[in-house]
Amino acid sequence: MTDTLERLAEVLEARKQADPDSSYVAGLYARGLDTILKKVGEEATETVIAAKGGSSEQLVYETADLWFHTLVMLAHQGLGPAAVLSELERRFGLSGLDEKAARQQK
Ligand SMILES: N=c1c2ncn([C@@H]3O[C@H](COP(=O)(O)OP(=O)(O)OP(=O)(O)O)[C@@H](O)[C@H]3O)c2ncn1[C@@H]1O[C@H](COP(=O)(O)O)[C@@H](O)[C@H]1O
């Protein structure tokens, strides 16, 4: 499963050298961070709408669009899925409530 994210991240990295006219991802990079962030926002909204009223198929489809665009955002910023996955790994076994309480004590 994580292999899929890594394979996609490799493609996204390679697209930094691609022609924007022949690659959707290269086109996003060429238009810059604000365009990528706008797509992330749009896909997040579409995911919420699908979760509220759509079919399971629509929810999976929109979530895939959202994950994909967040991976483009990370790649643009010099990051990849490994950084996010290791943060999630770090959180294993740490209750969200305990984590929030620790933050509020700081
Ligand atoms: N996983 C994806 C992927 N998911 C979604 N999309 C594109 O993301 C866009 C989603 O935007 P919308 O749903 O808003 O549709 P749209 O109206 O066409 O979008 P815009 O015109 O507003 O940009 C669509 O154009 C989809 O084709 C993706 N485009 C590419 N990939 C992966 O990225 C790789 C590289 O893609 P290219 O750079 O195009 O070769 C591909 O081989 C795939 O593995």
PDBQT file of the ligand as one rigid body, heavy atoms in Angstrom, charges set to zero:
ROOT
HETATM    1  N1  LIG A 201      -3.141  10.020  -9.817  1.00  0.00    +0.000 NA
HETATM    2  C1  LIG A 201      -3.196  10.925 -10.652  1.00  0.00    +0.000 A 
HETATM    3  C2  LIG A 201      -4.339  11.783 -10.714  1.00  0.00    +0.000 A 
HETATM    4  N2  LIG A 201      -5.472  11.834  -9.982  1.00  0.00    +0.000 NA
HETATM    5  C3  LIG A 201      -6.182  12.859 -10.468  1.00  0.00    +0.000 A 
HETATM    6  N3  LIG A 201      -5.543  13.450 -11.499  1.00  0.00    +0.000 N 
HETATM    7  C4  LIG A 201      -5.991  14.579 -12.311  1.00  0.00    +0.000 C 
HETATM    8  O1  LIG A 201      -6.398  15.607 -11.440  1.00  0.00    +0.000 OA
HETATM    9  C5  LIG A 201      -7.397  16.389 -12.063  1.00  0.00    +0.000 C 
HETATM   10  C6  LIG A 201      -8.525  16.517 -11.073  1.00  0.00    +0.000 C 
HETATM   11  O2  LIG A 201      -9.093  17.709 -11.277  1.00  0.00    +0.000 OA
HETATM   12  P1  LIG A 201     -10.664  17.862 -11.418  1.00  0.00    +0.000 P 
HETATM   13  O3  LIG A 201     -11.388  16.680 -10.875  1.00  0.00    +0.000 OA
HETATM   14  O4  LIG A 201     -10.974  19.183 -10.823  1.00  0.00    +0.000 OA
HETATM   15  O5  LIG A 201     -10.833  17.831 -13.001  1.00  0.00    +0.000 OA
HETATM   16  P2  LIG A 201     -10.413  18.916 -14.071  1.00  0.00    +0.000 P 
HETATM   17  O6  LIG A 201     -11.572  19.805 -14.289  1.00  0.00    +0.000 OA
HETATM   18  O7  LIG A 201      -9.918  18.120 -15.247  1.00  0.00    +0.000 OA
HETATM   19  O8  LIG A 201      -9.207  19.733 -13.404  1.00  0.00    +0.000 OA
HETATM   20  P3  LIG A 201      -8.634  21.186 -13.728  1.00  0.00    +0.000 P 
HETATM   21  O9  LIG A 201      -8.819  21.450 -15.207  1.00  0.00    +0.000 OA
HETATM   22  O10 LIG A 201      -9.387  22.148 -12.837  1.00  0.00    +0.000 OA
HETATM   23  O11 LIG A 201      -7.198  21.115 -13.335  1.00  0.00    +0.000 OA
HETATM   24  C7  LIG A 201      -7.809  15.652 -13.338  1.00  0.00    +0.000 C 
HETATM   25  O12 LIG A 201      -7.235  16.273 -14.458  1.00  0.00    +0.000 OA
HETATM   26  C8  LIG A 201      -7.229  14.254 -13.138  1.00  0.00    +0.000 C 
HETATM   27  O13 LIG A 201      -6.868  13.613 -14.340  1.00  0.00    +0.000 OA
HETATM   28  C9  LIG A 201      -4.373  12.809 -11.672  1.00  0.00    +0.000 A 
HETATM   29  N4  LIG A 201      -3.354  13.032 -12.556  1.00  0.00    +0.000 NA
HETATM   30  C10 LIG A 201      -2.263  12.211 -12.481  1.00  0.00    +0.000 A 
HETATM   31  N5  LIG A 201      -2.159  11.187 -11.555  1.00  0.00    +0.000 N 
HETATM   32  C11 LIG A 201      -0.919  10.370 -11.446  1.00  0.00    +0.000 C 
HETATM   33  O14 LIG A 201       0.180  11.196 -11.802  1.00  0.00    +0.000 OA
HETATM   34  C12 LIG A 201       0.909  10.591 -12.845  1.00  0.00    +0.000 C 
HETATM   35  C13 LIG A 201       1.531  11.671 -13.716  1.00  0.00    +0.000 C 
HETATM   36  O15 LIG A 201       0.509  12.368 -14.404  1.00  0.00    +0.000 OA
HETATM   37  P4  LIG A 201       0.928  13.343 -15.608  1.00  0.00    +0.000 P 
HETATM   38  O16 LIG A 201       1.788  14.375 -15.032  1.00  0.00    +0.000 OA
HETATM   39  O17 LIG A 201      -0.353  13.919 -16.169  1.00  0.00    +0.000 OA
HETATM   40  O18 LIG A 201       1.623  12.483 -16.617  1.00  0.00    +0.000 OA
HETATM   41  C14 LIG A 201      -0.096   9.696 -13.580  1.00  0.00    +0.000 C 
HETATM   42  O19 LIG A 201       0.547   8.645 -14.255  1.00  0.00    +0.000 OA
HETATM   43  C15 LIG A 201      -0.926   9.179 -12.408  1.00  0.00    +0.000 C 
HETATM   44  O20 LIG A 201      -0.231   8.109 -11.772  1.00  0.00    +0.000 OA
ENDROOT
TORSDOF 0
